[in-house]
Amino acid sequence: MSSFLRPDLLTFQAYSANPPDKTPSQLLDQLDTNECPYDLPPAVKQQIAETYVTQIQTNRYPDGSHADLKAEIACYVNEMAGIEAIEATHISVGNGSDELIRSVLIATCLGRPSSILVASPTFSMYGILAKTLGVNTIEIPRRESDWSIDPDRANAAIAQAQRDGQPVRAIFVVHPNSPTSNALSADEIAWLATISDETLVVIDEAYYEFSRQTLVGQLRPNWVVTRTFSKALRLAAHRVGYAVALPDVISIFEKIRLPYNLPSTAQAAALTALSHRKTLLAVIDEIISERDRLATAFGQLASLRQWRSDANFLYVRGANDSLNLAQLATDLRSKGTLIRHTGGGLRISIGTPTENDRTLANFTALLADA
Ligand SMILES: Cc1ncc(COP(=O)(O)O)c(C=O)c1O
């Protein structure tokens, strides 16, 4: 292989999403990426299409300042959290929140000895993006009883990284965590508040609308909250994410992002989705009650162990090591249920009631055979 390429990238494993299955003979219930199971209502889609036709000039670059979108996001964040503190200067917009994760790494780690700290199992993109940038990732295990982070263990890892000359510049936590579905506990939040301002604390609230728990009202100088339009706001196809932090941090994210990182159509879609937020978020209650229905039913399956979920997905493992989860995921797929085998367990997104019925029936049938 060409020697101009970085040798570490030759063996690097990129994030691999399941390709959408287009074979009509094998339609799958796509319960592997934690999206909202419902497309945008046709009238909302139509409005985005009209904006495209009447207002977007395709020969012109998008609004690189994201001014309108930032103002609307700030209103949304305040309204949902019942606060007034957030203004457009507290917001940076990314091409998905994945882009913001990369901005964090660039802003904190590149060009100097650095590490990031993650608590596993967790969202894999932190480690994957760190690797692409040559940034070291320190992983500590979560407590298996409730998937919380042990602050003593985390502090010990931070101190060790300092001694090793690769200080932890950013800590990534998910609220609620993926794949394990637990929101941060009061103890974990208290620990995050003790992190010194040598380190940026990233609180990833991708599933905020489902957990209805947020730390945006308690922002500290070294905290950043990231969110996405890909889940509850039903815009995964458009790739829109945002960060909320104090203006000093946001101004650095704004400096290092690409100038036109968000296409005009994505900005229009995000603005339209926000203007219909009441309609779009009206299905959250159904998704939460479906989650609880599924959790109760999974509780009857003796071969599975599950944990409480604060999100729009469930996380299960085998009640003992004899259950082959990789095989179970493959067998579910062949029955039409696509879930994610990750972090040593199975992550099952909550779908429509019909999809959930099929999921449950497929699990029950396969586990009866196991
Ligand atoms: C915890 C978490 N953060 C971030 C993302 C990425 O979101 P986006 O689609 O905005 O890049 C995901 C996507 O699954 C996620 O689970």
The ligand as an SDF file (V2000), in Angstrom:
LIG
                    3D

 16 16  0  0  0  0  0  0  0  0999 V2000
  -25.3040    8.7970   21.2620 C   0  0  0  0  0  0  0  0  0  0  0  0
  -25.3050    9.2770   19.8530 C   0  0  0  0  0  0  0  0  0  0  0  0
  -24.7040   10.4300   19.5590 N   0  0  0  0  0  0  0  0  0  0  0  0
  -24.6690   10.9000   18.3140 C   0  0  0  0  0  0  0  0  0  0  0  0
  -25.2360   10.2050   17.2740 C   0  0  0  0  0  0  0  0  0  0  0  0
  -25.0880   10.7200   15.8710 C   0  0  0  0  0  0  0  0  0  0  0  0
  -26.1140   11.5450   15.5380 O   0  0  0  0  0  0  0  0  0  0  0  0
  -26.1200   12.3120   14.1460 P   0  0  0  0  0  0  0  0  0  0  0  0
  -27.0650   11.5880   13.2710 O   0  0  0  0  0  0  0  0  0  0  0  0
  -26.6190   13.6870   14.5180 O   0  0  0  0  0  0  0  0  0  0  0  0
  -24.7120   12.3680   13.6140 O   0  0  0  0  0  0  0  0  0  0  0  0
  -25.8920    8.9980   17.5240 C   0  0  0  0  0  0  0  0  0  0  0  0
  -26.4820    8.2290   16.4230 C   0  0  0  0  0  0  0  0  0  0  0  0
  -26.9010    7.1230   16.5240 O   0  0  0  0  0  0  0  0  0  0  0  0
  -25.9130    8.5160   18.8550 C   0  0  0  0  0  0  0  0  0  0  0  0
  -26.4830    7.3470   19.1540 O   0  0  0  0  0  0  0  0  0  0  0  0
  1  2  1  0
  2  3  1  0
  2 15  2  0
  3  4  2  0
  4  5  1  0
  5  6  1  0
  5 12  2  0
  6  7  1  0
  7  8  1  0
  8  9  2  0
  8 10  1  0
  8 11  1  0
 12 13  1  0
 12 15  1  0
 13 14  2  0
 15 16  1  0
M  END
$$$$
